[in-house]
Amino acid sequence: MTPATRRRAAAGRPAPARDAAVRVLERVERDAAYADLALEAELARRRLPPRDAALATELVFGTLRWQRYLDWILAPHSRRRLAALDPRVRVLLRVTAYQLAFLERVPPFAAVNDAVSLARGRPGVAEYVNAVLRAFARRGPREREPAPPRDPLEALATRCAFPSWLAARWVARWGPAEAEALMRAMNERPPLTLRANTLRTTRDALGARLAAEEGLAWRPTAWAPEGLVVTAPGGAPGAWRAFAEGAFAVQDEASILVGHLLAPRPGETVADVCAAPGTKTTHLAQLMEDRGRVLALDPAPARLARVREAAARLGMASVEALDGPVEALAPRFREACDAVLVDAPCSNLGVLRRNPEVKWRRQPADLAPSALRQGRILTAAGAMVRPGGRLVYATCSLEPEENAEVARAFLAAHPGFGPDPPADFPLPLDPDGVLRCLPHRHGTDGFTAVRFRRA
């Protein structure tokens, strides 16, 4: 324990990182806040030093990823059902259990003491938290797991910290071994992947610059030619000088590959009909060498402002941001586009390592309404494609209802379109011509995308 930690403990003050993490997790639990946005706001308000900000981030996302598992190993030490506890108390138990079970460099004494300090305020609460966590801390790592559920699927879902309905779907689709590998990959810390802005620099030059200016280690991505993975992050990328100067955008490799699937060319008219926050939009402009026209459509004005900001920072004059849903704007651009990207709003079940709270909120019944919305967007976008033009439909979901079934329904209703898989692509496509990025196979986010061509 550091001297500063000892002084805080003696004064009964919790570490700022733990206090921040608990506040964010309580907002996620009580108000259904998005974890990334709540954490961003909390860190901006507190202005924590990089080390504390990194610990707060780890505690928030690690606790959410492993929530079901943490509840399972905590349960034997509590006389009350965790589900019946006040959200703040439940959060305190989970975040401390996460530190004790997963973070070897965190002193158990400090983690437990901070939880007790944060529990003070109501009679008996601090004492209860202290009793549960002291009992939990006394058990060794191998002793903390109680007997698993008898049902093999429930046991797998519990150990992998996934809702049973989603685990059941993946087991049915891929088998137990691969489903477990996928779930465990979804619980890993995602890499920080950057897309070099090739209008201003090269991947190698960007990597060398970040190594020199920020002390970062890096490696090239496996498939995306302009991508690099920063393996030793040094604070928030938005604070780096290279970011302010428009040398890169933060973008996962799977997302980068979606732009390559559309394959926009200089001089074309291209549309991104679900554009915010502009990451894929600016990639399309980059692939076009900023020559041509990139229409960026989005129904949320506040989010569309982020598209404009991204294009300005990256120095891309070809991007035109248009406020409104594609269903309303498409008639203005009927058969006017050489290529159209539909990065459809979806369940987000492919990006759970970045948005782990989503798996505790989604239900099977959410998929059908999502697919209906996606079908409407895809139909409207299709009307914008000129004869001979290209249309890419993509989601950050792995579920057939949001991908194969939407694509099948679109082709059945629009016989002028047909599948158009590229003959050569960096990451091998599925036999049916679909780009399917899987975390446990490719180290990327989970994405599904398919390209059509209009006759």
HELIX and SHEET records of a PDB file:
HELIX    1   1 PRO A    3  ALA A   11  1                                   9    
HELIX    2   2 PRO A   16  ASP A   31  1                                  16    
HELIX    3   3 ALA A   35  ARG A   46  1                                  12    
HELIX    4   4 PRO A   50  ARG A   65  1                                  16    
HELIX    5   5 GLN A   67  LEU A   74  1                                   8    
HELIX    6   6 ALA A   75  HIS A   77  5                                   3    
HELIX    7   7 LEU A   82  ALA A   84  5                                   3    
HELIX    8   8 PRO A   87  PHE A  102  1                                  16    
HELIX    9   9 PRO A  108  ALA A  119  1                                  12    
HELIX   10  10 VAL A  125  ARG A  138  1                                  14    
HELIX   11  11 PRO A  141  GLU A  143  5                                   3    
HELIX   12  12 PRO A  152  CYS A  160  1                                   9    
HELIX   13  13 SER A  164  TRP A  174  1                                  11    
HELIX   14  14 PRO A  176  MET A  186  1                                  11    
HELIX   15  15 ARG A  203  GLU A  214  1                                  12    
HELIX   16  16 PRO A  237  ALA A  239  5                                   3    
HELIX   17  17 ARG A  241  ALA A  244  1                                   4    
HELIX   18  18 GLU A  253  LEU A  262  1                                  10    
HELIX   19  19 THR A  279  LEU A  287  1                                   9    
HELIX   20  20 PRO A  301  LEU A  314  1                                  14    
HELIX   21  21 VAL A  326  LEU A  329  1                                   4    
HELIX   22  22 ALA A  330  PHE A  333  5                                   4    
HELIX   23  23 PRO A  356  TRP A  360  5                                   5    
HELIX   24  24 PRO A  364  ASP A  366  5                                   3    
HELIX   25  25 LEU A  367  GLY A  382  1                                  16    
HELIX   26  26 PRO A  400  GLU A  402  5                                   3    
HELIX   27  27 ALA A  404  ALA A  413  1                                  10    
HELIX   28  28 PRO A  439  HIS A  442  1                                   4    
SHEET    1   A 4 TRP A 218  PRO A 220  0                                        
SHEET    2   A 4 GLY A 227  VAL A 230 -1                                        
SHEET    3   A 4 LEU A 192  ALA A 196 -1                                        
SHEET    4   A 4 PHE A 248  VAL A 250 -1                                        
SHEET    1   B 7 VAL A 319  ASP A 323  0                                        
SHEET    2   B 7 ARG A 293  ASP A 298  1                                        
SHEET    3   B 7 THR A 269  ASP A 272  1                                        
SHEET    4   B 7 CYS A 337  ASP A 343  1                                        
SHEET    5   B 7 VAL A 385  THR A 395  1                                        
SHEET    6   B 7 PHE A 447  ARG A 454 -1                                        
SHEET    7   B 7 PHE A 417  PRO A 419 -1                                        
SHEET    1   C 7 VAL A 319  ASP A 323  0                                        
SHEET    2   C 7 ARG A 293  ASP A 298  1                                        
SHEET    3   C 7 THR A 269  ASP A 272  1                                        
SHEET    4   C 7 CYS A 337  ASP A 343  1                                        
SHEET    5   C 7 VAL A 385  THR A 395  1                                        
SHEET    6   C 7 PHE A 447  ARG A 454 -1                                        
SHEET    7   C 7 LEU A 435  CYS A 437 -1                                        
END                                                                             
